Structure formats: C-alpha cells, structure tokens
Amino acid sequence: MVVFGMVAVMPCGWTVTNVGGRITEDTTWTFSGSPYEVTSDITIDPGVTLSIESGEVVQFRQYLVLYVDGTLQ
C-alpha cells in the first residue's frame, strides 16, 4: 500500500480534475489536466498502470488512500 498526502494552494482560475475510484485500464495523468484532486480512495487494478507525468500536482483530500495492486509509474 502506498499513501500520499499533500496540501497545495492553487491560484484562482485554475480548473481541477477530480479523480477517484477504481482504475481499470492503463491511464496517464497529464500536465494539461493538472492539478488532480483525489476525492475518494483510488485502487489501481492488477495488470493496470497509472502513469503520472513529471511535474504533476496531485492533491489528496484528508484520510484518502491510493491502493496500488497494479503499477504506479
């Protein structure tokens, strides 16, 4: 299990991409969707890869968890 936590302040006018739930197919979080706000626990299913591009901002709401049963890259 991998747990991340972060608090960040974003300038007004930025759009936020809300994410959560099961990741059931290979997925890439790109800079164009940043920042990402985790709004519920996330599970990366076995055999599935979540790729997060360098420089991404990923914010977790308090007490949420990222379960990695697949690959986090």
C-alpha positions as a printed Julia matrix, in Angstrom:
73×3 Matrix{Float64}:
   0.0    0.0     0.0
   1.24   3.49   -0.87
  -0.25   6.54    0.82
   0.35  10.09   -0.35
  -0.8   13.31    1.28
  -0.31  16.88    0.17
  -1.73  20.31    0.71
  -1.36  22.87   -2.03
  -2.77  26.3    -2.72
  -3.79  26.93   -6.32
  -4.21  30.33   -7.96
  -7.76  31.38   -8.77
  -8.93  30.46  -12.25
  -7.27  27.02  -12.38
  -9.53  24.12  -13.16
  -9.15  20.99  -11.08
  -9.58  17.43  -12.37
 -11.38  15.33   -9.74
 -10.35  11.67   -9.63
 -11.24   8.66   -7.5
 -12.46   5.07   -7.56
 -11.03   2.1    -9.48
  -8.56   2.48  -12.31
  -9.37  -0.47  -14.59
  -7.33   0.39  -17.69
  -3.93   1.96  -18.33
  -4.25   5.68  -17.58
  -1.96   8.71  -17.82
  -2.47  11.87  -15.82
  -1.08  14.67  -17.99
   0.01  18.21  -17.27
  -2.99  19.55  -19.2
  -5.32  18.0   -16.58
  -3.33  19.27  -13.6
  -3.98  19.76  -10.78
  -5.67  16.46   -9.9
  -7.73  16.29   -6.71
  -8.35  12.83   -5.25
 -11.93  12.91   -3.94
 -12.26   9.22   -2.92
  -9.91   6.26   -2.4
  -8.21   5.09   -5.61
  -7.36   1.48   -6.48
  -5.11   0.62   -9.42
  -6.28  -2.85  -10.51
  -3.82  -5.71  -11.11
  -2.23  -5.55  -14.56
  -3.11  -1.84  -14.92
  -0.66   1.1   -14.96
  -1.29   4.63  -13.72
   1.36   6.96  -15.17
   1.71  10.42  -13.66
   3.75  12.84  -15.78
   6.64  14.7   -14.19
   5.61  18.0   -12.63
   2.01  16.95  -11.95
   0.2   18.27   -8.9
  -1.9   15.61   -7.17
  -3.82  16.65   -4.05
  -5.45  14.13   -1.69
  -8.37  15.09    0.49
  -7.79  14.14    4.11
  -7.72  10.4     5.0
  -7.86   9.12    1.4
  -5.69   6.26    0.15
  -4.09   5.13   -3.11
  -4.01   1.31   -3.33
  -1.55   0.01   -5.92
  -2.37  -3.55   -6.97
  -1.03  -2.81  -10.45
   1.75  -0.35  -11.38
   2.29   3.29  -10.43
   4.73   4.99  -12.75
